[in-house]
Amino acid sequence: MDFLILAHLGDETALRVYAALRARHGPGQVKLVSSEELVLAPYWAHCLENAQVTTNIRLSDGTTLDSTNIGVVFNRLVVLTMPHFAAATTVDQDYAFMEMTALCLSWLTSLPCPVINVVTPPGLGTQTRTYAEWLWLAGKAGLPTQNYHLTTDPRWFREPTDFTYQRHKNNSELTWLPASRQPMIYLETLSEQWQSLLVAGDKVIGNLTDLYGEQVIHLAKLADCDLLEVILASSVGKSAQITSSENWKVCRVNSFPHLQTTEAISAIVQLLESRRIESLSEPMRRK
């Protein structure tokens, strides 16, 4: 099997990538597996022996996923659910969830083939960096970034003329200055004029590619992401030109973008195909 796509039900990005790959390579070389099919698979064999890891999974439809016979994985998993434990106690549900998550983490980490969307314990296929961490990484990559101020006591910050109040945990806006001590992040106010850049391997899509293409590729490598969406907005009161780097600033980075345009899906397909070619030349390559 050349291409294995792991996704949650209703993931349109995964469905479109699957359809495109199937049309190009035939149904026998592409398999789309839902998170439910994985957790409800009647047979798992995950063996660790002599520093070697092998995995065989038999799905309910009879398909066998052999870790030694997969070309590349497009990992769109976030959080697993355990529907067959719905009637169990909360303690048993939590235990089953943690065990299955650990099993999938071990399986995906041990695969000798490339895995697009690297495995992370908090979200399987997503990265959970904070807003400030993403802006710091973007700045390190040479990108202009939205100004921010992070404090553990908002009472120290009295003159928010160029910032908007936002909670540190969920970024929901506040219209008042809280009196209690709690971590807060204040963000520079930017306009609603924005542009997005999509990084898919060494390919960049977006109107600002000529200005920031190299930098966003550098950011993706720093973040260890083959697929990354970077959002840039212009300063308030200033009309930023597509051909000028003046006033554009990174305001959001998404390591798990939901994409539907033909151009974006084509870029993902090309990324998967290129990683498949690399895996053929390096059989034991690990992501």
Steps between C-alpha positions, in 0.01 A plus 500: 500500500653830391279746689322465835275784616386506862220744577185570697159465339400813312858622440456657156873562455572130547211402271616729220861382527381140496288558188788670320751227587254225408443661160873523437621167639199269505289367790746224589774744598300737721315425822293741710453379858286680756592531866197284582624222270833504681367480854239239403744284302452135609874426488811691604851353525762752609832329572822650636794261479875550459460872434256419218133592498243330279128562491214320331146633520203317352202727444137391507484504119786249485770748401838437662727793584855363506757748633759366256275548198387865523654764275397822677241600761289815498415531868186706569422355843441733794324326789376141503156401622408162646132442411506138618569625855205739507320296768812459716586705806686827456814342646488213252429737212802711591719193533390362162557837335852533640596146406374531142664841460830356623468209258436731203784729605739206515379363167526830311836587655647161411397501135804483267317707237451879495209635706356837398385679816746364752368320806466701821367365834247781562328477161634208297532700177487857629746726676387684812732798513366815662430821310820654636708194405383514140576873476845439651572224248378720214731778612788254523428400138537863393131588469348828628261418782212654690619676814386351828542549872472206738461555872403301808332810651284711264493783754857584400391586147308830511534657154372255237475760220627267228383170642178312541424301814497126453501211742822298501327161487232538234566841343141616556473879502441701816347848514624575848828482690474212751596583857606149594845357436499255212725442199395731217627567151447839338517505121571781260184603319522410132259570216258253347708501181685169501678250278581133551800295397491122484821301533494146360852365518713735292199648317331822611156617385368853550516858376792587728717209386757725328541704818499231768532163325847419635412614851182294531685190375760569770219534757351166392839331544551660843155371603563157341186538288474385140165677474452845653267797450627848586263797526629855460300819560577865433528779754188697590442801278756392242425331171771242448593417143549142383830600339635675811612347828419821686236462774433123455529306827447135597196481727418127496665169416299181445676163501176316415331698222164402353537553126259458209633698205624308198842665525543408868386140452731466200792627712427240770478223240833606352652504849380147571623377162844655550532344845399166349779529242748585777390198703563274200857625478545477878304192612570547869450876506312615809326829535 
